[in-house]
Amino acid sequence: MDECIIKAASAFLLGLLISVLSNRNSFCDGKFEGSCREREKHALLKFKSDLIDPSGRLSSWGVDQKDCCVWVGVTCNNSTGHVHELRLQNPDAESGWLPYFGYEKSGLSGKINPSLLVLKRLSHLDLSYNNFKGLQIPDFISSLTHLRVLDLSEAGFGGLIPQQLGNLSSLVSLRLKGRDDYTSTLRVQDLQWLSNLRLLKHLDLSFVNLSNASNWVEKVNMVGSIEELYLAGCYLDSHTSLLTNNNFTSISTLDLSHNNFEPSLPRWILSITTLDSLSLSQIGISGPIPFGLRNMSNLQNLDLSSNLLDSSIPKWVGNFSSLISLDLSNNQLNGSLPESLGHLSMLEGLYISSNFLEGIVSEAHFSNLTNMIYLYASDNSLSMHVSPDWNPVFQLEQMELRSWKLGPKFPSWIRSQNKLLDLDLSCGQIADSVPYWFWELSSHFMYLNLSHNQLHGEIPNIAPTVGAIHSVMYLNSNKFSGSLPLFPPNLRELDVSRNSISGNISRFLCDKQPHELKILHLGDNLFSGKIANCWNNWQQLEVLMLGNNNFTGSIPISIGHLQRLRSLHLRNNSFTGVIPLSLQKCKNLTMIDLSINNFIGNIPTWIGKMLTKVMVLILRSNKISSDIPHQLCELVSLQILDLSNNKLTGKIPKCINKLSAMTRVKYSNHTAISYAYYGGEIAILENAFLVTKGLEFQYDSILSLMTLIDLSNNVLSGEIPEELTSLKGLRALNLSKNHLSGVIPKSISNMGLVESLDLSTNQLSGKIPASIASLSFLNYFNVSFNELSGQIPTSTQLQSFDASSYVGNKLCGPPLQNDCIENTIEADHQDDNDDAKESEKFYICMIIGFVVGFWGLISPLLYSYSWRRTYFRFLDANWCRVYVYVRRSFRCC
């Protein structure tokens, strides 16, 4: 009995000992009862306290939530409760839109608290695609020695990458990719620390500055275990890429894009035969496609895009039997497309856009491309020659053949492509009607571009597809006719401009279901009638272009519902009435073009107070009659102000110098203003029709560079305000055909960028300021029909203008025929006469002054004894002082 008790006690003690040993960390690290460690929970809360979380992603992290293992981004070990994974990457990263819409909306920012060091068992740390705004990578991360995965990709870190990361000897994956816009630049001085990472298989240092990292290839080569290496945009060149002993025996993926290896590839790259993915986009290489690539028989992905390759595509490219993706776009490749490409049976994506390829493409080019999904071949001179009943072996999802010769018949083989989501047949020389089956097929497209063809007929109503995603349709620059059909409510961009579509658009506008449309371009058609008051159904709209039609009536009040509106084009219609008050709700407007209509009333003062983002304001050719309100001076972003050809009265406001966007000097560094929400190459450029240099031009790609004030053909009076000349960034000024008087300000030379200056048909007087000769950019100048006089100043520009720029004045000298000699003599005689008159006045005044002064002093002395006696005593008393003072004065001189 005692023996049994002893055995039982021994078994109990042994079990207890095993339990204690297996859970020894429970005593060291705090209580563990199937949830996370209390100490690690508090460390995470401290870590959170230093973070800025704009989207509330970490809202589940709280004291009330006992188990931190269920917090967002936290993963614990099931048996020990230790936090071993922290995945806090930006959830919007998967969409691919972060570079376009910014990291601020959902990206974490702030500081990285050292409390992370409490997580001693942490093996995976992911802070990628957040927004740490140049914060340096903390050195203490190197103390998390259990880390196997460290991902800080595009997280906004900057500065020097700490060499202490070499202490993380367990790392299998290290991703430190910077942002390709270089907003937060990471850099490395030396890569020697990589040699300690013997287990590393995945290394991504893309867009990290390695320009000062000497012999980077040798240093990376020392990590013999690397399988994937990404060094895109690292400022690498051929001089820093020498390799004496190739140790890249296991590498399968190599990305060296966005560097500078001109003019040819380093040999060590061509010696790596194990690659299945090679990205060499935009590295400056030229000549033929490198022959050494033939030896990479395992290649699945090859990217040579955006270089200067200028040969034909070699036939041996068709021997890459494993090739899945081939990108040769944006080069200078020429010749015909080899039929051997049709042998690539595994190929899913072929990208050959923007080259100089020419010739015929037949069915043979696609004979074995059974897996092809993506075909991007735009901007070449290729012609498609296939039989009308051709049934391709592939099922494409995306196909862009812009600028191919596809017509004149509409390509019937597209009917077989039931999976198409993206189709571009623009500039395809198609002169045909669009078959009805195609409109049915297009209802589930994400992107459709049929622009710049000669397509005709009517566009039918396009029914929405269940579960359809956002889509884009460009049908502009064709010959479509009939009325405007109904389009799916999920449409984001619609451009049917430059067609012959006619009638009223009320049925289209008053479709009761809410629409997601952001861009609506109906310009340059034959639309007519009043615009219905139905804009409340289009509240996502940001760009509205209705110009060059025959619309009548007033602007509907409901336009105030378009509070996201950025661009409004109503030019060249027959709109009437006043500018509606409800438009002041559209506070995001940057472009307003209401020109060539019949608007009446005043220029609303609320434009300056409410629409503060306006960059372009064009009210030209209406019937507006008022003063120019001084509130317009509050438009600090205004670059173009065109109020010409109205009935404006009063003076030019002196506060015009507050238009600060026109005071800044801009040169060629500018960005075109464009609108596109699909993310593709096609976008609608912002544009404006402006009169400069005496002619009307359409500005689009350089619109953001243009600065203009046009107040011509009104009834403005008074002088040209001196304040106007402080607009140093102004490129065009037109004040012609008004009643302006006074002189041309001499300070007009401050406007050093002005190219077009028209002051004609006013009542300006005086001389043309000589300072105007310093306007070196001036290439249009007109002061005709004023009251100016004198000689035209001499300069290269002023004498190069036609004489008509100066007629109707009393001017002389080149380029006018009347010489200034006689006028100058007359002027000299006049000056002499004026000088003589001034001299006569001077002498007369001097004589009068002498007589009055002399007799004013002498008369009392002659007639008064007491005055004489006092006067001479004063002289006797002070003569010595005067004499000494005079001597001292001369000595000082």
C-alpha positions, 0 to 999 in steps of 0.5 A, spaced: 500 500 500 505 504 501 509 502 495 503 504 491 502 511 494 509 512 493 509 511 486 502 515 485 506 521 488 512 520 484 508 520 478 504 526 480 511 530 482 514 528 475 507 531 471 508 537 475 515 538 473 514 537 466 508 542 466 512 547 470 518 546 465 513 546 459 510 552 461 516 556 464 514 562 460 508 563 464 512 565 470 516 569 467 512 573 462 505 573 466 499 569 467 497 565 461 490 562 461 489 560 453 489 567 451 495 572 450 500 574 455 498 580 459 505 583 458 505 583 451 498 585 451 500 592 455 506 592 450 501 592 444 497 598 447 503 602 448 505 601 441 498 603 439 499 609 443 504 612 439 501 611 432 496 615 428 490 611 426 486 615 421 481 609 419 480 606 426 483 600 423 486 598 430 479 600 434 479 592 436 485 594 440 483 596 447 483 594 455 476 592 455 478 586 450 482 581 454 485 577 449 489 581 444 490 574 440 484 576 437 485 583 435 486 585 428 493 584 425 495 580 431 496 572 431 499 568 437 502 561 438 496 557 440 500 553 445 504 558 448 500 565 447 506 569 445 505 574 439 508 571 433 505 575 428 504 582 427 501 584 420 499 591 420 500 592 412 495 598 409 489 594 407 488 598 401 494 596 398 491 590 395 487 595 390 493 598 387 490 605 388 494 607 393 499 611 389 494 615 386 489 616 392 495 617 397 497 613 403 494 618 408 487 615 408 488 609 411 495 608 413 498 608 420 503 614 421 506 616 428 512 613 431 514 606 432 514 605 440 520 600 443 515 596 447 515 591 441 521 589 444 517 585 449 514 581 443 521 576 444 517 571 440 515 575 434 517 572 427 513 576 422 512 584 422 509 587 417 508 595 417 508 595 409 504 601 405 503 605 411 505 613 412 511 614 416 513 620 413 520 619 413 521 616 419 528 612 420 527 605 421 528 604 428 535 600 430 531 596 436 528 592 430 535 589 430 534 586 437 527 582 435 532 576 433 526 571 432 524 575 426 523 571 419 519 576 415 520 583 416 516 587 411 516 595 411 515 596 403 512 603 401 511 605 409 514 611 408 520 610 412 526 614 410 534 616 411 539 611 412 537 603 413 541 601 420 546 596 418 544 593 425 539 589 421 544 584 419 543 581 426 537 578 424 540 572 422 533 568 422 531 572 416 528 569 410 524 575 407 527 582 408 522 587 404 524 594 405 522 597 398 521 605 398 516 609 394 517 609 386 515 617 387 521 618 392 517 622 397 521 618 402 528 616 400 531 610 404 539 609 402 544 605 404 552 606 405 554 599 405 551 592 404 556 588 408 551 587 413 547 582 408 553 577 409 550 575 416 543 573 413 545 566 411 538 564 410 535 570 406 531 567 400 527 574 398 530 581 398 527 587 396 530 593 396 527 597 390 527 604 390 532 604 395 538 609 394 544 604 393 549 609 389 554 610 395 554 602 396 560 600 393 560 594 389 553 592 391 553 586 386 559 582 390 555 584 397 549 581 395 552 575 391 555 573 398 548 571 400 548 565 396 541 563 398 537 568 395 532 566 390 528 573 389 532 579 388 528 586 387 533 592 386 528 596 381 530 604 382 536 603 386 540 608 382 545 602 379 549 603 373 554 599 369 560 601 373 558 599 379 555 592 377 562 588 376 562 581 378 568 576 379 565 570 381 557 569 380 554 565 386 547 567 384 546 559 383 539 559 386 536 565 384 529 565 380 527 572 380 531 578 378 528 585 378 533 591 376 528 595 372 529 603 373 536 603 373 541 605 368 545 600 365 546 603 358 548 602 353 548 594 354 547 589 359 552 587 364 555 580 362 553 577 369 546 578 368 546 574 362 550 568 365 544 567 370 541 561 367 536 559 373 532 565 372 524 564 371 523 572 371 527 577 369 525 585 369 529 590 366 524 595 364 527 602 363 534 601 364 537 605 358 539 599 354 539 600 346 541 596 340 538 589 338 534 584 344 540 581 347 542 574 344 544 572 351 537 571 353 536 565 349 540 561 354 535 562 359 530 557 357 526 557 364 524 564 363 516 565 364 516 572 365 521 577 361 520 585 361 524 589 357 519 595 356 521 602 356 528 601 353 531 603 346 531 597 343 531 598 336 531 592 332 526 587 329 523 582 334 528 575 333 525 569 331 528 565 337 523 569 342 518 563 340 523 558 343 521 560 350 516 554 351 515 556 358 514 564 357 508 566 360 509 574 360 513 578 354 513 585 355 517 589 349 513 595 349 515 602 349 521 601 345 523 602 338 522 595 335 521 595 328 519 590 322 514 585 322 511 581 328 514 574 327 510 568 326 514 564 331 510 568 337 504 564 335 508 558 338 508 560 345 503 556 348 504 558 355 503 565 353 498 569 357 500 576 356 503 579 350 505 587 351 508 590 344 505 597 345 508 603 342 514 601 337 515 601 330 512 595 328 509 594 321 506 589 316 500 584 316 498 580 322 494 574 320 491 568 324 498 564 324 501 569 329 495 566 334 495 559 332 497 556 339 496 562 343 491 558 347 492 561 354 493 568 352 489 573 356 492 579 355 494 583 348 496 590 349 499 592 342 497 599 341 501 604 337 504 600 332 502 600 324 500 593 324 494 591 320 489 585 322 488 580 316 483 575 318 478 571 315 471 573 317 469 567 320 475 566 324 474 563 331 480 565 335 483 559 340 484 564 345 479 567 350 482 574 352 480 579 358 484 585 355 485 587 348 488 594 346 489 595 339 489 602 338 492 605 331 492 598 328 488 598 321 482 594 323 477 596 318 473 598 314 469 593 317 467 592 324 471 586 326 466 580 327 471 575 330 470 579 337 464 576 338 467 570 340 471 573 346 466 572 351 470 574 357 472 581 355 473 586 360 477 591 357 477 593 349 481 599 345 479 599 338 480 606 337 484 610 331 482 603 327 480 606 321 473 602 322 468 605 317 462 601 319 455 601 324 456 597 330 453 590 330 447 590 336 451 583 338 457 588 340 453 593 344 450 587 348 457 584 349 459 591 352 455 591 357 459 588 362 466 591 360 470 595 364 473 599 359 471 600 352 474 605 347 472 606 340 474 613 339 477 616 333 473 611 327 468 613 322 463 609 326 455 610 324 448 609 326 445 610 333 447 607 340 442 603 343 440 603 350 445 599 354 442 595 359 446 594 366 449 587 368 447 584 374 453 585 379 457 589 374 463 593 376 465 600 374 466 602 367 468 607 362 466 608 355 469 613 350 465 613 343 467 620 341 470 622 335 465 618 330 459 619 326 454 616 331 447 619 330 440 619 333 438 621 340 442 620 347 441 613 349 440 610 357 447 608 359 448 603 365 448 607 372 455 604 374 458 607 368 464 612 371 466 615 365 462 617 358 465 621 352 460 621 346 463 628 344 464 630 337 459 626 334 452 628 330 447 626 336 442 630 337 435 632 340 434 633 348 437 630 353 432 630 359 430 623 358 438 621 359 438 626 365 432 624 369 433 617 369 431 616 376 436 611 379 442 614 382 448 614 377 456 613 379 458 617 373 464 622 374 465 624 367 460 626 362 462 629 356 457 631 351 460 636 347 461 638 340 454 634 338 447 637 335 444 637 342 438 642 343 433 644 348 433 646 355 436 642 360 432 639 365 432 640 372 434 633 374 442 634 376 440 631 383 441 624 380 448 625 378 451 627 385 458 624 383 459 628 377 466 631 377 467 633 370 461 636 366 462 638 358 456 640 354 460 645 350 459 647 342 451 644 342 445 648 341 442 648 348 437 654 350 434 656 357 437 657 363 442 653 368 437 649 372 438 650 379 439 643 381 446 644 378 447 646 386 447 638 387 453 637 384 458 639 390 464 634 387 464 638 380 471 640 378 470 642 371 464 646 368 464 647 360 458 650 357 461 654 352 458 656 345 451 654 346 445 659 347 444 659 354 440 665 357 438 668 364 443 670 370 449 665 373 445 661 378 446 662 385 446 655 387 452 654 383 456 657 389 455 650 392 460 647 387 466 649 392 470 644 388 470 648 381 477 649 378 474 651 371 468 655 369 467 656 362 460 659 360 463 663 354 459 665 348 452 664 350 447 670 352 448 670 360 445 677 363 446 680 369 452 682 374 458 678 375 456 674 382 460 677 388 460 670 391 464 667 385 470 670 389 468 668 396 465 661 395 469 658 389 476 659 392 479 654 388 477 656 381 483 657 376 480 658 370 474 663 369 471 664 362 465 669 361 467 671 354 462 673 349 455 674 353 451 680 355 454 681 362 453 688 365 456 690 371 463 693 374 468 688 375 467 686 383 473 687 387 471 680 390 474 676 384 481 679 387 480 673 392 481 668 387 488 666 389 488 660 385 486 664 378 490 663 372 486 665 367 480 671 367 477 672 361 471 677 361 472 680 354 466 682 349 461 683 355 458 690 357 463 691 363 463 698 366 467 702 371 475 701 373 479 695 373 480 694 380 486 696 384 486 689 388 488 685 382 495 684 384 492 679 390 491 674 384 497 671 387 497 665 382 499 670 376 504 673 380 508 667 381 513 665 375 512 659 372 516 656 366 516 649 363 515 645 369 508 643 369 503 638 369 497 637 364 490 637 368 487 631 366 481 627 368 481 619 368 478 614 374 479 608 370 487 608 371 489 607 364 493 611 359 486 615 356 484 621 360 480 627 358 485 633 358 482 640 361 482 645 355 480 652 354 479 656 348 483 663 349 485 669 344 492 670 345 496 674 339 490 676 336 488 669 334 484 664 338 487 657 340 485 651 344 490 650 350 490 643 353 496 640 355 500 646 357 493 649 360 496 649 367 502 653 364 498 659 361 496 665 365 492 670 362 487 676 363 483 678 357 478 684 359 477 687 352 471 689 348 468 692 354 466 699 356 472 700 362 474 707 363 480 710 368 487 708 368 491 702 367 492 701 375 500 700 377 498 694 381 496 690 375 504 690 373 506 686 379 503 680 376 510 678 374 507 671 372 502 673 367 503 671 359 497 675 356 494 681 357 488 684 353 485 691 355 483 693 348 477 696 345 475 700 352 475 707 354 482 707 358 486 713 359 492 716 362 499 713 360 502 706 360 505 705 366 513 705 366 513 699 371 510 694 365 517 692 364 516 688 371 511 683 367 517 679 364 514 673 362 508 677 358 508 674 351 502 678 348 500 685 350 494 688 347 492 695 349 489 698 342 483 702 341 483 706 348 484 713 349 491 712 352 496 718 352 503 720 353 509 716 350 510 708 350 515 707 356 522 705 354 522 700 359 517 696 355 523 694 350 526 689 356 520 684 355 524 679 352 518 674 351 514 679 348 512 676 341 505 680 340 504 687 341 498 692 339 497 699 341 494 702 335 488 707 335 490 711 342 493 718 343 500 716 344 506 720 341 513 720 341 518 715 338 517 708 339 523 705 343 528 701 340 528 694 341 529 687 337 522 686 339 518 693 338 521 694 331 519 687 329 512 688 329 508 690 324 506 697 323 499 696 324 501 695 331 502 702 332 497 706 327 492 711 329 497 715 334 502 720 333 508 716 334 514 716 329 520 711 328 521 704 325 517 700 324 513 706 322 515 710 315 514 717 318 521 719 321 522 722 327 528 727 325 523 733 324 519 731 330 525 731 334 527 738 331 520 741 333 521 738 339 528 741 340 525 748 338 519 747 343 524 745 349 529 751 347 523 755 347 520 752 354 528 753 357 528 761 354 521 762 358 523 759 364 530 763 364 526 769 363 522 767 369 528 766 373 531 773 372 525 777 373 524 773 380 531 774 381 531 782 380 525 783 384 528 779 389 534 783 389 530 790 389 526 788 395 531 785 399 536 790 398 531 796 399 528 792 405 535 792 408 538 799 406 532 803 407 531 803 415 539 804 415 538 811 411 532 813 414 534 811 422 540 813 426 538 808 432 538 803 427 544 804 423 548 805 430 545 798 433 547 795 426 554 797 426 556 795 433 553 788 432 558 788 426 564 790 430 562 785 436 561 779 431 566 780 426 572 776 429 568 770 430 565 770 423 572 771 421 575 765 425 569 760 423 570 762 416 578 760 416 576 754 420 571 752 415 576 752 409 581 749 413 576 743 414 575 743 406 
